[in-house]
Amino acid sequence: MLDDFDYPATIGALDLEQRLIFYEVLAHNLTVCVRAIWSNEETSDEKKVEQLKWLNEIMHRVTSKIRVLRLNTHEWTESDSWEDIKHWVAQCPSIEGDIAWAIRSAYVVINHGHNSNR
């Protein structure tokens, strides 16, 4: 799911404003994933905690990335971001589908010029 999206090249090709919007929408989408995880009655509480733990690591990096982009405090490449995302997904592969959805949906907003529903 994640392997068939060239994140560094695709997101790296966006201009600064587009990348900011992408990461803002991605952060929003990740909160939707949180809702999906905690409301899934078929998943044990133990598994939910595991999934939320690693999803939180991704959310932390995404919101930090927004700040770095806005303030231009240091270089944080899309390759770095991608490696972080893949690392955290590898810790809990069951979140891969959610993360793939969040990324693709955020990119669609940029690609089609729509605003996020917030």
BAFI-3210 file (N, C-alpha, C; in Angstrom, 3 decimals, decimal comma, padded with zeros to 6 digits):
// residues 118
n [1|2|3|4|5|6|7|8|9|10|11|12|13|14|15|16|17|18|19|20|21|22|23|24|25|26|27|28|29|30|31|32|33|34|35|36|37|38|39|40|41|42|43|44|45|46|47|48|49|50|51|52|53|54|55|56|57|58|59|60|61|62|63|64|65|66|67|68|69|70|71|72|73|74|75|76|77|78|79|80|81|82|83|84|85|86|87|88|89|90|91|92|93|94|95|96|97|98|99|100|101|102|103|104|105|106|107|108|109|110|111|112|113|114|115|116|117|118]
n.u [000,814|001,782|004,143|003,656|003,507|005,276|006,455|008,630|009,348|006,855|005,614|007,738|007,843|005,933|005,116|006,034|003,689|001,752|002,821|002,589|-000,220|-000,771|000,440|-001,061|-003,627|-003,044|-002,440|-004,987|-006,381|-005,135|-006,178|-008,738|-008,215|-007,515|-010,018|-011,303|-009,858|-010,221|-012,949|-013,502|-015,102|-014,397|-011,764|-009,365|-008,843|-006,167|-004,849|-005,785|-004,551|-001,893|-001,928|-002,707|-000,578|001,590|000,529|000,292|003,004|003,553|001,760|002,884|005,302|004,307|002,914|005,069|006,586|005,061|005,446|008,234|008,359|006,851|008,360|010,880|013,104|015,032|016,468|014,361|013,837|011,628|012,222|013,323|011,015|009,425|010,895|010,661|007,849|007,518|009,083|007,631|005,226|006,168|006,530|004,011|002,309|-000,440|-001,563|-001,001|-002,808|-004,546|-002,755|-001,849|-004,265|-004,662|-002,482|-002,785|-005,333|-004,848|-003,088|-004,729|-006,353|-004,553|-003,791|-006,164|-007,058|-008,963|-010,522|-009,959|-012,344|-013,073]
n.v [-001,198|001,329|001,263|001,676|004,360|007,114|008,857|010,713|011,933|012,759|014,388|016,056|017,490|019,406|022,868|025,186|026,229|024,367|022,043|022,687|022,788|020,123|018,722|019,763|018,822|016,115|015,774|016,284|014,138|012,006|012,264|011,440|008,788|007,984|008,114|006,080|003,857|003,781|003,447|001,003|-001,828|-004,445|-004,777|-005,517|-003,900|-003,809|-004,065|-001,763|000,231|-000,252|000,331|003,044|004,137|004,042|005,413|007,902|008,598|009,116|011,235|013,135|013,702|014,740|017,081|018,450|018,757|020,573|022,894|023,243|023,672|026,059|027,888|027,577|026,421|024,415|022,008|019,467|016,881|015,454|012,838|012,178|012,480|010,481|008,177|008,223|007,847|005,285|003,814|003,988|002,788|000,232|-000,658|-001,307|-002,898|-003,133|-000,629|000,330|000,516|002,551|004,701|004,874|005,600|008,111|009,602|009,475|010,631|013,206|014,085|014,084|016,269|018,373|017,844|018,138|020,574|021,065|022,117|021,057|019,318|020,614]
n.w [000,000|000,940|-000,459|-003,159|-003,678|-004,521|-002,356|-001,518|-004,032|-005,057|-003,042|-002,564|-004,932|-004,697|-004,196|-001,548|-000,249|-001,090|000,069|002,780|003,013|002,295|004,485|006,604|005,968|005,998|008,742|009,793|008,569|009,853|012,405|011,884|011,361|013,937|015,195|013,766|014,611|017,486|017,610|016,547|017,145|016,834|017,358|019,813|022,999|023,736|021,260|020,021|021,596|020,936|018,152|018,233|019,610|017,761|015,616|016,814|016,962|014,287|013,839|015,535|014,200|011,803|012,595|013,666|011,381|009,926|011,428|011,116|008,349|008,134|009,674|008,689|010,023|009,910|007,615|006,494|004,850|002,334|001,921|004,406|005,987|004,865|005,449|008,231|008,503|007,316|009,093|011,537|010,788|010,284|012,849|013,623|011,614|011,078|010,884|008,425|006,208|007,042|007,229|004,596|003,347|004,574|003,615|000,786|000,495|001,466|-000,468|-002,713|-002,192|-002,631|-005,270|-006,663|-005,903|-003,894|-000,848|002,510|004,519|007,458]
ca.u [000,000|002,643|005,252|003,315|003,376|006,617|006,262|009,644|009,265|005,527|005,425|008,860|007,585|004,976|005,729|005,928|002,287|001,095|003,304|001,941|-001,608|-000,717|000,701|-002,213|-004,701|-002,584|-002,653|-006,438|-006,739|-004,649|-007,141|-009,847|-007,740|-007,636|-011,430|-011,608|-009,235|-010,835|-014,364|-013,616|-015,496|-013,834|-010,359|-009,178|-008,300|-004,707|-004,443|-006,069|-003,495|-000,701|-002,109|-002,728|000,780|002,434|-000,108|000,683|004,372|003,456|001,104|003,867|006,231|003,583|002,689|006,396|006,996|004,346|006,160|009,535|008,111|006,403|009,405|012,133|014,113|016,094|016,057|013,706|013,450|010,502|012,796|013,381|009,642|008,979|011,578|009,998|006,522|007,693|009,608|006,562|004,289|006,803|006,350|002,626|001,844|-001,894|-001,997|-000,551|-003,936|-005,001|-001,747|-001,904|-005,465|-004,454|-001,532|-003,391|-006,437|-004,269|-002,525|-005,849|-006,769|-003,588|-003,818|-007,422|-007,337|-010,108|-010,226|-010,292|-013,506|-012,595]
ca.v [000,000|002,501|001,123|002,072|005,817|007,698|009,990|011,783|012,654|013,357|015,491|016,961|018,315|020,449|024,095|025,308|026,380|023,074|021,101|023,054|022,311|018,654|018,251|020,124|017,866|014,818|015,776|016,126|012,767|011,095|012,283|010,583|007,416|007,731|007,804|004,761|002,838|003,619|003,079|-000,336|-002,757|-005,766|-004,760|-005,539|-002,668|-003,910|-003,781|-000,343|001,018|-000,443|001,089|004,473|004,521|004,276|006,491|009,132|008,936|009,726|012,531|014,025|014,149|015,553|018,422|019,084|019,108|021,805|023,998|023,420|024,291|027,448|028,740|027,308|026,316|023,526|021,162|018,210|016,484|014,528|011,498|011,992|012,277|009,183|007,145|008,231|007,228|003,844|003,230|003,840|001,780|-001,078|-001,057|-001,784|-002,982|-003,067|000,745|000,723|000,927|003,863|005,701|005,011|006,387|009,486|010,245|009,624|011,588|014,543|014,448|014,365|017,647|019,236|017,531|018,585|021,933|021,167|022,409|019,985|019,505|020,703]
ca.w [000,000|000,993|-001,396|-004,523|-003,720|-004,437|-001,455|-001,622|-005,305|-005,225|-002,094|-002,786|-006,117|-004,347|-003,695|-000,095|000,166|-001,302|001,093|004,042|002,958|002,337|005,846|007,445|005,670|006,500|010,193|009,974|008,198|010,887|013,512|011,436|011,588|015,377|015,444|013,201|015,453|018,798|017,514|015,970|018,202|016,558|017,749|021,268|023,563|023,685|019,882|019,787|022,232|020,104|016,917|018,550|019,999|016,585|014,863|017,491|016,556|012,951|014,013|016,145|013,155|010,818|013,136|013,762|010,010|009,581|012,097|010,460|007,043|008,323|010,252|007,985|011,077|009,439|006,494|006,838|003,499|002,192|002,128|005,856|006,456|004,375|006,247|009,540|008,378|007,095|010,329|012,527|010,277|010,462|014,244|013,761|010,221|010,935|010,602|007,085|005,373|007,508|006,872|003,137|003,049|005,022|002,694|-000,545|000,584|001,594|-001,768|-003,619|-001,927|-003,324|-006,694|-007,265|-005,481|-002,994|000,552|003,454|005,379|008,847]
c.u [000,857|003,723|004,924|003,051|004,769|006,537|007,334|009,533|007,943|005,335|006,546|008,668|006,598|005,721|005,443|004,484|001,524|001,538|002,693|000,504|-001,643|-000,543|-000,422|-003,363|-004,307|-002,793|-004,132|-006,861|-006,284|-005,560|-008,382|-009,468|-007,825|-009,076|-011,793|-011,043|-009,985|-012,302|-014,581|-013,885|-014,935|-012,368|-010,260|-008,601|-006,777|-004,187|-004,685|-004,970|-002,217|-000,790|-002,051|-001,347|001,610|001,838|000,246|002,103|004,380|002,832|002,076|004,824|005,551|003,357|004,010|006,870|006,315|005,070|007,495|009,361|007,725|007,539|010,758|013,306|015,286|015,561|015,500|013,106|012,235|010,988|012,907|011,989|009,139|009,607|010,985|008,658|006,654|008,205|008,479|005,514|004,867|006,672|004,971|002,003|000,325|-002,400|-001,648|-001,697|-004,460|-004,038|-001,740|-003,109|-005,236|-003,540|-002,180|-004,521|-005,925|-003,699|-003,632|-006,325|-005,853|-003,715|-005,064|-007,860|-008,551|-009,641|-010,643|-011,580|-013,024|-013,698]
c.v [001,262|002,463|001,583|003,584|006,396|009,003|011,064|012,595|013,404|014,561|016,520|017,881|019,448|021,714|024,210|025,388|025,064|022,052|021,416|022,555|020,793|018,164|018,631|019,141|016,470|014,724|015,586|014,682|011,762|011,117|011,463|009,119|007,045|007,360|006,407|003,645|002,681|003,243|001,682|-001,355|-004,157|-005,883|-004,721|-004,208|-002,663|-003,552|-002,312|000,534|000,930|000,398|002,591|004,986|004,889|005,342|007,841|009,548|009,622|011,121|013,559|014,580|015,053|016,966|019,164|019,545|020,405|023,008|024,285|024,086|025,762|028,369|028,594|027,205|025,429|022,669|019,842|017,720|015,566|013,080|011,192|011,703|010,894|008,049|007,067|007,501|005,717|003,146|002,983|002,835|000,381|-001,579|-001,663|-001,846|-002,885|-001,645|001,183|001,203|002,299|004,961|005,941|005,856|007,856|010,254|010,494|010,653|013,020|015,007|014,783|015,805|018,613|019,068|018,068|019,965|022,100|021,528|021,235|020,326|019,491|021,072]
c.w [000,000|-000,076|-002,812|-004,652|-003,529|-003,650|-001,613|-002,910|-005,435|-004,314|-002,255|-003,973|-005,836|-003,927|-002,193|000,378|000,007|-000,261|002,451|004,080|003,028|003,771|006,812|007,221|006,153|008,005|010,514|009,686|009,246|012,110|013,158|011,634|013,059|015,708|014,947|014,076|016,765|018,730|016,933|017,081|018,003|016,976|019,273|021,740|023,502|022,283|019,545|020,370|021,409|018,821|017,181|018,948|018,781|015,676|015,487|017,122|015,187|013,061|014,594|015,092|012,135|011,357|013,319|012,398|009,575|010,186|011,419|009,098|007,190|008,750|009,566|008,968|010,691|008,296|007,030|005,523|003,498|002,323|003,610|006,419|006,085|005,176|007,645|009,480|008,214|008,355|011,336|012,071|010,464|011,900|014,485|012,367|010,043|010,700|009,181|006,199|005,751|007,079|005,363|002,730|003,393|004,064|001,340|-000,539|000,717|000,255|-002,774|-003,428|-002,678|-004,834|-007,392|-006,775|-004,589|-001,596|001,410|004,182|006,815|009,757]
res [m|l|d|d|f|d|y|p|a|t|i|g|a|l|d|l|e|q|r|l|i|f|y|e|v|l|a|h|n|l|t|v|c|v|r|a|i|w|s|n|e|e|t|s|d|e|k|k|v|e|q|l|k|w|l|n|e|i|m|h|r|v|t|s|k|i|r|v|l|r|l|n|t|h|e|w|t|e|s|d|s|w|e|d|i|k|h|w|v|a|q|c|p|s|i|e|g|d|i|a|w|a|i|r|s|a|y|v|v|i|n|h|g|h|n|s|n|r]
***
